Amino acid sequence: MCVFQSSDNKILVANSGETQGTYYHIKYLSPQGESFQFQIDSLLTEIDSSVSIYKPYSIISKLNDGEEIKTDEIFNLVYFDALHVGRNTEGFFDCTVSPLVKYWGFYNNDTNEVKVDSVAIQSIMKMVGIDKMTWEDSTVVLAEGVKLDFNAIAQGTSVDLIAMLLEEKGIFNYLIEVGGELKAKGVNADGNVWRVGIDKPSEEIDFQNRFQFILDLKDKALATSGNYRKFYVRDGVKYAHTINPKTGFPSQNRLLSVTVVTSDCSLADAYATAFMAMGLKKTKQIIKNLDDDIEIYIVYTDKNGDWKVYMSPEMKKRIVN
């Protein structure tokens, strides 16, 4: 934990740690300089116990194993947000893609054994689809062979829940980051709106010229999804970790990264993943009809391989560099 004195004599507390296979970094202004890292770590453990597929004792793991078990508030929050985004994106966000993610070797980076078999993929597709899960008697009922995966939304939800925890403690100036997903409220130690940088969608980080853009993030959440670091090449074909639930194959489009700004980090996280799966043209069509207030920044390549940018008008107003 780090503690700094702010310009108005409030105390800026900085917490960091490991969670969900990644890291978290949180800064907040606390009048007495009180740290809430213990409570944050306890909350993150609780989230893992509900929705982590990597914990055999979690609720989601037990459901995937066919157990009949009541879900908790955290699971329900993630489930209904996932369903909401799934419906709003015509199924391009799909929390039942787990069998496909496993087939393509992305869970444990076990890609050496992957053999591309269209017949096998079509068979797996019979177990994929948000229509293959139902909500009954305070729990989720899965069709045979269906398995849930909340990895594309859980980190965003974790950010939202940490924000709720801090606000319950009377903290209303904070910047929360879990695995690159962000939420900001109020101001920093200098009394300014929180300012964050978004990495260029490159395989390697150039620390001298790292950021694609820098923006002011005021009372909003942000998530970025991309295929530029999680992929493998087999027989000259690039297979990225974003699965297109419509085809069963890793997404093949010109998008390099998608950044979404909205009120809830869970929704930003899920929409960013869905947009990566559907590509630029479909994304433009979808966002026109969304009820959720979404700002977007997309980096893509044109037919010549040159980088291009598409951004919504409101996003453009946030960018400072």
PyMOL commands that set and color helices and strands:
alter all, ss='L'
color gray80, all
select helices_A, chain A and resi 37-51+59-64+73-88+98-103+118-125+130-132+151-168+265-278+280-288+313-318
alter helices_A, ss='H'
color red, helices_A
select strands_A, chain A and resi 2-5+11-19+22-30+133-136+139-142+174-178+181-185+195-199+211-216+221-226+231-234+237-240+255-262+295-301+307-311
alter strands_A, ss='S'
color yellow, strands_A
deselect
rebuild
show_as cartoon
